[in-house]
Amino acid sequence: MDALRHGWPLAFEGGPVLLPVETAIAQDARSQRMLISAARAATLKLANQKEAAVPHAPVLIAGGEDFTMRDALPIADPALDLGNPLKGPFKAVGLDWAETAAAALELARIAGILPAFLVDPEGAGEAVPVSVSDLAAYANAGALRIVTRARLPVSACEDAEIVAFRSAADLREHVALIIGKQSGDSQPLVRLHSECLTGDILGSLKCDCGPQLDAALHAMAHEARNGDSGWGVLLYMRQEGRGIGLVNKLRAYRLQDQGFDTVEANQRLGLPDEARDFPVAARMLELLGARTIRLLTNNPAKVRALEAAGITVSERVPHQLPENPHNARYLATKRDRSGHLLI
């Protein structure tokens, strides 16, 4: 992650050297080939070529001349398409290191950068060695541990405790807020909330994240006040933009301003619409001793993901809030394309 954010090339074990286009420190680097996502290849009119025809598979492309860093960034970033309409022609070429390519694009997503690389570039500088198997360590939810906890009165409920989690394989630090007195005799009301700087802190009207966070805390506080052993758990997950990162989320906003919905915007960036880490959420609940829960969500896929990770969801509790003129299309996309149960 550090290498990608610093713009250093990666030397994959048994594979090529890949230089991240967005962050590359070697601005004079050049290459005959680029690695991009299948979605980006489709927008570049390459999907009819057999080497680019597999959905969601990375695509290796070549042009008439070498790719320079100046050429590569508009190819990588669809948010720049209106200012750079003429690209190509490009040709999709055979890719015999597909597993490495997929790992590279996943590493780019985790690092929060555009999923695009120069392949075996000249002038890239010394490369950082990496193995495809390194991804398994990052994805190991079992490495997560509780590192500290403290009483934290909040506006919704003065009787609250914050619990911090950390993994040696992951720089993200997730937290849980326990509302009321934790009890093993009752099932907590649980909300999985992915951080949203724009919604939670800045009051963005483009999404419903801030109001959902506030309403969830008040629903848990109501249970703690009125139930014999009611309590709640808010998992605040460090996975901005459903796992694509803050900067890429803002790129998606820019594409939405051009007319694309949230799903289309992510796809044009070459990023998944849903990349949240539900096994980590399940591990947090497991460490808190909350293996059977009532889940506050409108998203049945979230219920299925937690159950697949070993958590029993005894009830899905609806969590719908009023729309506004700025997020009406966003909520409709959630309903129509992502399966959220919104009336």
C-alpha positions in Angstrom: 0.0 0.0 0.0 2.8 2.4 0.9 4.6 1.7 -2.4 1.5 2.4 -4.4 0.6 5.6 -2.6 4.2 6.8 -3.1 4.1 5.9 -6.8 6.9 3.2 -6.7 6.9 0.3 -9.2 6.0 -3.1 -8.0 7.9 -6.2 -9.1 5.6 -9.2 -8.9 7.1 -12.5 -8.1 7.2 -14.5 -11.4 5.5 -11.6 -13.2 6.0 -8.1 -14.6 7.0 -4.8 -13.0 4.0 -2.6 -12.7 4.1 1.2 -12.2 0.9 2.9 -10.9 -0.2 5.5 -13.4 -1.9 7.9 -11.0 0.8 8.2 -8.4 4.0 7.4 -10.3 7.0 9.3 -9.1 8.9 8.5 -12.3 7.2 11.0 -14.6 9.6 10.1 -17.5 8.7 6.5 -17.5 7.3 4.9 -20.7 6.0 1.6 -21.7 4.6 -0.3 -24.7 1.7 -1.7 -22.7 -0.8 -0.7 -20.0 -2.9 -2.7 -17.6 -6.4 -1.4 -17.1 -9.8 -2.8 -15.9 -12.3 -4.5 -18.1 -14.8 -1.7 -17.4 -12.3 1.0 -18.5 -11.5 -1.1 -21.6 -15.2 -1.1 -22.5 -15.4 2.7 -22.4 -12.3 2.8 -24.7 -14.3 0.6 -27.2 -12.2 -2.5 -26.7 -14.8 -4.9 -25.4 -15.4 -6.4 -28.9 -11.8 -7.7 -29.0 -11.5 -11.2 -27.6 -8.6 -10.3 -25.3 -10.9 -7.8 -23.6 -14.1 -9.8 -23.7 -14.1 -11.4 -20.3 -16.3 -9.4 -17.8 -14.4 -8.0 -14.8 -11.1 -9.4 -16.0 -8.0 -7.1 -16.3 -7.1 -6.0 -19.8 -3.6 -5.5 -21.3 -3.5 -2.8 -24.0 -1.0 -1.5 -26.5 -1.0 1.6 -28.7 0.7 2.7 -31.8 3.4 4.4 -29.7 4.8 3.9 -26.2 2.6 5.2 -23.4 4.1 8.1 -21.5 2.9 9.2 -18.1 1.2 12.2 -19.8 -0.7 9.9 -22.1 -1.5 7.3 -19.5 -3.4 9.4 -16.9 -6.3 10.4 -19.2 -6.5 6.7 -20.2 -6.7 5.7 -16.6 -9.1 8.3 -15.3 -12.6 8.5 -16.9 -13.3 11.7 -15.0 -11.0 13.4 -17.5 -12.8 12.1 -20.5 -14.6 15.3 -21.3 -11.4 17.2 -21.4 -9.5 14.5 -23.3 -12.0 13.0 -25.7 -9.6 11.5 -28.3 -7.7 8.4 -27.2 -6.3 5.5 -29.1 -6.6 3.6 -31.2 -5.6 0.8 -28.8 -5.4 -2.9 -29.1 -6.1 -5.5 -26.4 -3.3 -8.0 -26.3 -2.9 -11.4 -24.8 -2.4 -11.6 -21.0 -0.8 -14.7 -19.6 -0.4 -13.5 -16.0 -4.1 -13.0 -15.2 -3.8 -13.8 -11.5 -1.0 -11.2 -11.0 -3.0 -8.7 -13.0 -6.1 -9.2 -10.9 -4.1 -8.9 -7.7 -2.5 -5.6 -8.9 -5.9 -4.1 -9.6 -7.2 -5.2 -6.2 -4.1 -3.7 -4.5 -4.8 -0.4 -6.3 -8.4 -0.4 -5.0 -7.2 -1.1 -1.5 -4.7 1.8 -1.8 -7.4 4.1 -3.0 -5.8 4.8 -6.4 -6.9 4.3 -10.0 -6.6 0.7 -11.2 -4.2 1.3 -14.0 -0.5 0.5 -14.5 2.3 0.8 -17.0 3.7 -2.7 -17.6 7.5 -3.3 -17.5 8.2 0.4 -18.0 11.5 2.0 -18.9 12.8 4.5 -16.4 10.5 3.5 -13.6 13.3 3.2 -11.0 13.9 0.5 -8.4 10.8 -1.8 -7.9 9.4 -3.0 -4.6 9.0 -6.9 -4.5 5.5 -8.2 -4.0 3.8 -11.5 -4.2 0.2 -12.3 -5.2 -0.1 -14.3 -1.9 0.4 -11.0 0.0 -3.2 -10.3 -0.6 -4.2 -13.2 1.6 -2.5 -11.7 4.6 -4.3 -8.4 4.1 -7.7 -10.2 3.8 -7.2 -12.3 6.9 -9.9 -11.0 9.3 -8.7 -13.4 12.0 -5.7 -11.1 12.5 -8.0 -8.3 13.9 -7.7 -7.7 17.6 -9.2 -5.3 20.2 -6.5 -2.9 21.2 -8.3 -0.6 23.7 -11.6 0.5 24.9 -13.0 3.5 26.9 -16.2 5.1 28.1 -17.5 7.6 25.6 -20.7 9.5 26.4 -22.3 10.6 23.1 -25.2 12.9 22.4 -27.5 10.0 21.7 -26.6 8.1 24.9 -24.4 9.0 27.8 -24.0 5.3 28.6 -21.7 4.3 25.7 -18.3 2.7 25.3 -15.9 2.9 22.3 -13.8 -0.1 21.3 -10.8 0.1 18.9 -9.7 -2.7 16.6 -6.4 -3.1 14.8 -4.7 -5.7 12.6 -1.0 -6.1 11.9 -1.8 -6.7 8.2 -4.0 -3.6 7.7 -3.4 0.1 8.5 -7.1 0.8 8.9 -8.3 1.1 12.5 -12.0 0.3 12.9 -14.1 1.1 16.0 -17.3 -0.1 17.6 -19.6 2.1 19.8 -21.5 0.0 22.3 -24.7 1.8 23.4 -26.2 0.8 26.8 -25.1 -2.1 29.0 -23.8 -5.1 27.0 -25.7 -8.2 27.8 -25.2 -11.8 26.7 -28.9 -12.4 27.4 -30.2 -10.3 24.6 -29.5 -9.7 20.9 -28.0 -6.3 20.2 -29.3 -3.9 17.6 -26.4 -3.6 15.2 -25.6 -1.1 12.5 -22.6 -1.5 10.1 -21.7 2.0 9.0 -18.9 2.6 6.5 -17.2 5.9 7.1 -18.4 8.8 4.9 -16.4 12.0 5.4 -18.7 14.0 3.2 -21.9 12.7 4.8 -20.9 12.0 8.4 -18.8 15.2 8.9 -19.6 17.7 6.2 -23.3 17.1 6.0 -23.5 16.2 2.3 -26.9 15.9 0.8 -25.8 13.6 -2.0 -26.1 10.5 0.3 -28.1 9.5 3.4 -25.0 8.4 5.4 -25.0 11.2 8.0 -28.8 10.9 8.8 -28.5 7.1 8.9 -25.6 7.3 11.4 -27.5 9.7 13.7 -30.8 7.7 13.4 -29.0 4.4 14.2 -27.5 5.8 17.4 -30.8 7.1 18.5 -32.5 3.8 17.8 -29.9 2.0 19.9 -30.3 4.5 22.7 -34.1 4.0 22.6 -33.6 0.3 23.0 -31.1 0.8 25.9 -33.6 3.1 27.7 -36.7 1.2 27.2 -35.7 -2.5 27.2 -34.9 -4.7 30.2 -31.5 -5.6 28.6 -31.6 -3.7 25.4 -28.3 -2.5 23.9 -26.8 -1.7 20.5 -23.5 -1.8 18.6 -22.4 0.6 15.9 -19.5 -0.7 13.8 -17.8 2.3 12.3 -15.8 0.7 9.4 -12.9 2.5 7.8 -13.9 1.8 4.2 -14.9 5.0 2.6 -17.0 4.9 -0.6 -18.0 1.3 0.0 -14.4 0.3 -0.1 -13.0 2.4 -3.0 -11.6 5.2 -0.9 -12.3 8.9 -0.5 -10.5 10.2 -3.6 -12.1 7.6 -5.9 -15.5 8.3 -4.3 -15.0 12.0 -5.3 -14.1 10.9 -8.8 -17.3 9.0 -8.9 -19.2 12.1 -7.8 -17.7 14.0 -10.7 -18.9 11.3 -13.1 -22.4 11.5 -11.5 -22.4 15.2 -12.3 -21.9 14.1 -15.9 -25.1 12.0 -15.7 -23.9 8.5 -14.5 -25.6 6.9 -11.5 -23.5 5.6 -8.6 -23.1 2.1 -10.0 -22.2 3.3 -13.5 -19.7 5.8 -12.0 -17.8 3.1 -10.1 -17.8 0.8 -13.1 -16.4 3.5 -15.3 -13.6 4.0 -12.8 -12.9 0.2 -13.0 -13.9 -0.3 -9.4 -16.6 -2.5 -7.8 -19.9 -1.0 -6.6 -19.5 -3.0 -3.5 -16.1 -3.7 -2.0 -16.8 -3.5 1.8 -15.0 -6.0 4.1 -17.8 -7.9 5.8 -15.6 -10.6 7.2 -13.8 -7.8 9.2 -17.2 -6.7 10.5 -18.1 -10.2 11.5 -14.7 -10.5 13.3 -15.5 -7.3 15.3 -18.8 -8.7 16.4 -17.2 -12.0 17.3 -14.6 -10.3 19.5 -17.4 -8.4 21.2 -19.3 -11.6 21.9 -22.2 -10.6 19.6 -22.6 -13.6 17.4 -26.5 -13.4 17.1 -27.8 -9.9 16.3 -30.6 -7.8 14.9 -29.3 -5.9 12.0 -30.4 -2.3 11.2 -30.3 -2.2 7.4 -32.3 -2.0 4.2 -29.8 -4.1 2.3 -30.4 -7.9 2.2 -27.0 -8.5 0.7 -25.5 -7.2 3.9 -27.5 -9.7 5.9 -26.2 -12.5 3.6 -22.6 -11.4 3.8 -22.6 -11.3 7.6 -24.3 -14.8 7.8 -21.7 -16.1 5.3 -19.0 -14.9 7.7 -20.5 -16.7 10.7 -22.9 -14.2 12.3 -26.5 -15.1 12.9 -28.9 -12.3 11.9 -32.2 -13.1 13.7 -34.0 -10.0 12.3 -33.5 -7.3 9.6 -34.7 -4.0 11.1 -35.6 -1.5 8.3 -33.6 1.8 8.4 -35.2 4.1 5.8 -35.0 7.9 6.0 -36.7 10.6 3.9 -35.0 11.5 0.7 -34.0 15.0 -0.5 -33.7 16.5 -4.0 -30.0 15.8 -4.0 -30.0 12.1 -3.1 -33.3 10.9 -4.7 -31.5 9.4 -7.6 -28.8 7.8 -5.3 -31.5 6.1 -3.3 -33.4 5.0 -6.4 -30.2 3.4 -7.6 -29.8 1.6 -4.3 -33.3 0.2 -4.7 -33.3 -0.6 -8.4 -29.7 -1.7 -9.0 -28.4 -2.8 -5.6 -31.5 -4.5 -4.2 -32.1 -2.3 -1.2 -35.6 -2.6 0.2 -36.8 0.9 0.0 -40.5 1.9 -0.5 
